Amino acid sequence: MLSFFTLALAATVGGLPTLLPATEEKPAPAGKPTSQRPEPTLSAGLRVEFAADLGAASLAVTRGNIGIESPLPPIGEWRLGADLASEWSWYDFDDFPSAAGGLTAPLAHGQSSLLGLSLVRPLGDGWTFVGRPVIAFSGDQEAEFADSVLFGGFVTIGRRITDTLTLSVGMYAAEQFEEDAVVFPIAGIQWQIDEQTRLASRGPGLRLTRELGEGWQAFLEGTYRPRDYRLADDSSVPGGALSDDSIPVSLGAEWQPRPAFQLSFQVGALLGRSIELRDDSGDTVFEENAEPSAFVGFGLRIGL
C-alpha cells in the first residue's frame, strides 16, 4: 500500500504528515480577496488509538506529530511554500506470535518524517496549477536510513467554477517499500456551501465543516490513511516492511479565539484497517484485517 505520505499536512487534531498541499484552499465569499500571504505555522498533535482485535492478537497505537509550514519568496507568478513534519508512533502488539505463526512483534517505535515543497501558479481564467514534490523517511527507529527513504509527488490543475466552488484533477505518484510505485489520478473539491458550511477534500478524504460562532467550528471527516515502515535488520522480519492502512472517520471541534492560535479535538473510529508484513523480497509473511476500534485526537496550531 502507500507509504506514510497520504495527501496533505493535516497536523491538526491528531493529524499526520502527508503528501498533498500543506494548507487547505478555502473559497472566499464573493468580493473578498484571497491573495493574502499566509504566515508560517507550527502544528502539533496527539492521537490515541485504542486496542483493536487483530486475529488472535490485538494492537493499540499512540501517535504524536509536529510540523512547520511556511511560505517562501515568490518567483515571478509562482507562489512557493515548504513544510517539514514528523510523526512518532508507539505500537503495542499483544500476543502477536499467536496470530503470526510464532513471529514476534515486528515494530515497537516507528518514525516518519517528510520535507515537501509546494508550487502554485495561476494560469488565468480561474485556472491554477499546483505541484508538490516530497522526500520522506519512514521506518523503525533502528532501520537503515538509506533503505527508509521514499520519493513522491503530485500535480493538479484546478478551476474556480464560482466564487464558492473550486474543482481540481491531477496525477499522484509515490514509491513504496518492497512493492511497485503507485501512480493514480486524484481529484479535489473546495465548496463553500453557505456562509457557515464548507465541504473540502483533504487528500484522499472529505471534511464537512460548520461554523458555530465565537471561534468555534464542528467537523465531520473521513479519509484514507496509509502508513509504511521499513523494519530494522534485527526485527522478526529483517529489513522488511510493515503497512498499517485504515479509514479514520471522526467527529470533532476546533476553537480559534484568534487568527494565530487554534485548538482541536476529535473522536472517531478506525474502519477497514489492515496490517501487512512483507519481507525484504516483497513477499507477504503476515496479513490480517483488524476489527473497528475507537480513537481520540488533540491538536494545536500556532502562527509564527
C-alpha positions in Angstrom: 0.0 0.0 0.0 1.0 3.6 0.0 3.7 5.0 2.3 3.1 7.2 5.3 2.6 10.1 3.0 -1.1 10.3 2.2 -2.2 13.5 0.7 -1.7 16.9 2.9 0.0 18.2 6.0 -3.0 17.6 8.2 -1.4 18.2 11.5 -4.5 19.5 13.3 -6.3 17.2 15.7 -4.1 14.1 15.6 -3.1 15.0 12.1 -0.4 13.2 10.3 2.5 14.1 7.9 1.1 13.5 4.4 1.6 14.4 0.8 -0.9 16.8 -0.7 -0.9 20.6 -0.1 0.2 21.8 3.3 -2.8 24.0 3.7 -6.4 23.7 2.6 -7.5 26.1 -0.1 -10.8 27.7 1.1 -13.1 29.5 -1.3 -13.7 33.1 -0.1 -17.0 34.7 -0.1 -17.8 36.9 -3.0 -15.9 40.1 -3.1 -13.3 39.1 -0.5 -9.6 38.9 -1.6 -7.8 35.6 -1.5 -4.2 36.8 -2.2 -3.2 37.4 1.4 0.1 35.7 2.0 -0.1 33.0 4.8 2.2 33.2 7.8 4.5 30.4 9.0 2.6 27.9 11.1 3.7 25.4 13.8 1.4 22.5 14.4 1.4 19.5 16.8 -1.0 16.6 17.5 -1.6 13.6 19.7 -3.7 10.6 18.8 -4.6 7.5 20.9 -5.8 4.5 19.0 -7.4 2.0 21.4 -6.8 -1.7 21.2 -8.2 -3.4 18.1 -8.6 -7.2 17.7 -6.1 -8.4 15.1 -7.0 -12.1 14.6 -5.7 -13.9 17.7 -3.7 -10.7 18.7 -4.5 -7.1 19.4 -2.9 -3.8 18.6 -3.0 -0.3 20.2 -1.1 2.7 19.0 -0.2 6.1 20.3 0.9 8.7 17.8 2.4 12.2 18.2 3.4 14.7 15.5 4.9 18.1 14.9 5.2 20.1 11.8 6.1 23.5 10.4 4.9 25.1 7.2 6.0 28.4 5.7 5.6 30.4 2.6 8.7 31.1 0.5 9.5 34.2 -1.5 7.6 34.1 -4.8 9.4 33.7 -8.1 7.5 35.6 -10.8 4.0 34.3 -10.8 4.9 31.2 -8.8 3.8 31.0 -5.2 6.1 28.7 -3.2 5.9 27.0 0.2 7.8 24.4 2.2 6.9 22.2 5.1 8.7 19.8 7.4 6.8 17.3 9.6 7.5 14.3 11.7 5.3 11.6 13.3 6.2 9.2 16.1 4.1 6.0 16.6 4.4 3.7 19.5 3.0 0.2 18.6 1.7 -2.1 21.3 1.1 -5.6 19.9 -0.4 -8.1 22.3 0.0 -11.9 21.8 1.3 -11.3 18.2 3.1 -14.7 18.0 -0.2 -16.5 18.3 -1.6 -14.6 15.3 1.6 -14.6 13.1 2.8 -18.2 13.4 5.4 -17.5 16.1 6.7 -14.2 14.7 7.5 -11.7 17.4 6.1 -8.2 17.2 8.0 -6.5 14.3 7.7 -2.9 15.3 7.6 -1.0 18.6 8.5 2.5 17.6 8.1 3.9 14.1 9.1 7.3 12.9 8.0 9.2 9.7 9.4 12.5 8.5 8.9 14.4 5.3 10.2 17.5 3.5 7.8 19.0 1.0 7.7 21.8 -1.5 4.5 23.4 -2.8 4.4 25.1 -6.2 1.3 27.1 -7.1 0.8 29.2 -10.3 -2.3 30.9 -11.6 -2.9 30.2 -15.3 -5.7 32.7 -15.9 -9.4 32.5 -16.4 -9.8 30.9 -12.9 -7.3 28.0 -13.6 -4.5 27.2 -11.2 -1.6 24.7 -11.4 -0.4 23.0 -8.2 2.7 20.8 -7.9 4.2 19.1 -4.8 7.4 17.0 -4.7 8.2 15.3 -1.4 11.1 13.3 0.1 10.3 11.2 3.2 11.8 8.8 5.7 9.6 6.2 7.3 10.8 3.3 9.4 11.7 1.7 12.7 14.0 3.9 14.7 16.7 1.3 14.2 16.1 0.8 10.5 18.8 1.8 8.0 18.2 5.4 6.9 19.2 4.8 3.3 16.7 2.0 3.0 13.9 4.0 4.5 13.8 6.9 2.1 10.8 7.4 -0.3 10.1 9.9 -3.1 6.7 11.0 -4.3 4.7 13.9 -5.6 1.7 15.1 -7.5 0.4 17.7 -10.0 -3.1 19.1 -10.3 -5.0 21.6 -12.4 -7.9 23.3 -10.7 -10.5 25.7 -11.8 -12.5 28.2 -9.8 -16.0 27.5 -11.1 -17.8 30.1 -9.0 -16.8 32.4 -6.1 -17.6 29.5 -3.8 -16.6 26.3 -5.7 -13.2 25.1 -7.0 -12.7 21.7 -8.6 -9.3 20.1 -9.5 -7.9 16.9 -11.1 -4.4 15.6 -11.3 -2.0 12.7 -11.0 -0.2 11.3 -8.0 2.9 9.0 -7.8 4.9 7.6 -4.9 7.4 4.9 -4.1 6.6 2.0 -1.8 8.7 -0.4 0.3 9.2 -3.7 -1.5 6.3 -3.0 -3.9 6.0 -1.2 -7.2 5.5 2.5 -7.2 1.9 3.7 -7.4 0.5 6.1 -10.0 -3.2 7.1 -10.0 -5.5 10.1 -10.7 -6.6 12.4 -7.9 -9.5 14.9 -7.7 -10.4 17.7 -5.3 -13.2 20.0 -4.3 -13.5 23.2 -2.2 -17.1 24.2 -1.8 -18.4 27.0 0.4 -22.0 25.7 0.7 -23.2 28.7 2.6 -21.7 31.3 5.0 -21.3 28.7 7.8 -20.8 25.4 5.9 -17.9 24.2 3.8 -17.1 20.9 2.1 -13.4 20.3 1.3 -11.3 17.4 0.1 -8.3 16.8 2.3 -6.1 14.4 0.4 -7.9 11.1 -0.1 -10.9 12.2 2.1 -13.6 14.8 2.7 -14.3 17.2 5.6 -17.6 18.9 6.2 -17.2 21.9 8.5 -19.8 24.1 10.1 -19.0 27.4 11.7 -20.6 27.8 15.1 -19.6 31.3 16.1 -17.3 32.8 18.7 -14.3 31.0 17.1 -15.9 27.5 17.2 -16.5 25.1 14.4 -17.5 21.5 14.2 -16.5 19.0 11.5 -17.2 15.5 10.2 -14.3 13.9 8.4 -13.4 10.7 6.7 -10.2 9.8 4.9 -7.8 7.0 3.9 -4.6 6.8 6.0 -1.9 4.5 4.7 1.4 4.1 6.5 4.5 2.1 5.6 7.5 1.5 7.8 10.9 0.0 7.0 11.8 -2.6 9.6 15.1 -2.9 11.4 17.6 -5.6 10.4 17.2 -7.3 13.8 13.4 -7.4 13.7 11.4 -10.6 13.3 11.2 -9.7 9.5 14.7 -8.3 8.9 14.8 -5.4 6.5 11.2 -5.9 5.6 8.2 -3.5 5.7 5.1 -3.1 7.8 1.9 -1.5 6.3 -0.8 -0.1 8.5 -3.7 1.2 6.4 -7.0 2.4 7.8 -10.0 4.7 7.2 -10.5 7.0 10.2 -14.0 8.5 10.4 -14.3 11.2 13.1 -16.4 14.0 14.6 -14.6 16.9 16.1 -14.4 20.6 17.0 -11.9 23.4 16.6 -11.6 26.5 18.7 -9.8 29.5 17.2 -10.0 32.5 19.6 -7.6 34.5 17.4 -6.2 34.0 13.9 -2.8 32.7 15.0 -4.0 30.1 17.6 -6.2 27.0 17.2 -7.0 24.1 19.5 -8.9 21.0 18.2 -10.3 17.7 19.4 -11.8 14.7 17.6 -13.2 11.3 18.4 -13.8 8.6 15.9 -13.4 5.0 14.7 -10.7 3.3 12.6 -12.5 1.3 9.9 -11.2 -1.0 7.2 -7.8 -1.4 8.9 -5.3 -3.9 7.6 -1.8 -4.8 8.8 0.6 -6.4 6.4 4.2 -7.6 6.9 6.5 -8.1 3.8 10.0 -9.5 3.8 12.9 -7.8 2.0 11.9 -9.7 -1.2 8.4 -8.2 -1.1 6.7 -11.5 -0.2 3.8 -11.2 2.3 4.5 -13.1 5.5 1.5 -11.9 7.6 -1.7 -10.1 6.7 -4.7 -9.5 8.9 -7.7 -7.2 8.9 -8.4 -5.5 12.3 -11.7 -5.1 13.9 -13.0 -1.5 14.1 -11.6 0.5 17.1 -12.0 3.9 18.6 -9.5 6.8 18.8 -9.3 10.3 20.2 -7.1 13.1 18.9 -5.9 16.5 20.1 -4.3 19.2 18.0 -2.6 22.7 18.2 -1.8 25.2 15.5 0.2 28.4 16.2 1.1 31.2 13.8 4.7 32.3 14.0 
